Amino acid sequence: MARFGRQARVKRAWDELSEADREVLLNQARERREQQAQRDARFVDAYSHRLIK
């Protein structure tokens, strides 16, 4: 029970960010995920061509 009480008091950095800062971080994360998905797709495409040949 004490552990839950301590967690309730801990303030997270995310909670202290402004709405604009949160939006920037979320957009950056979204862009990184999209870039990673594109890299993964290129890798799968290149690897699948190797398997076909």
Secondary structure, 3 states (H helix, E strand, C coil): CHHHHHHHHCCCHHHHCCHHHHHHHHHHHHHHHHHHHHHHHHHHHHHHHHHHC
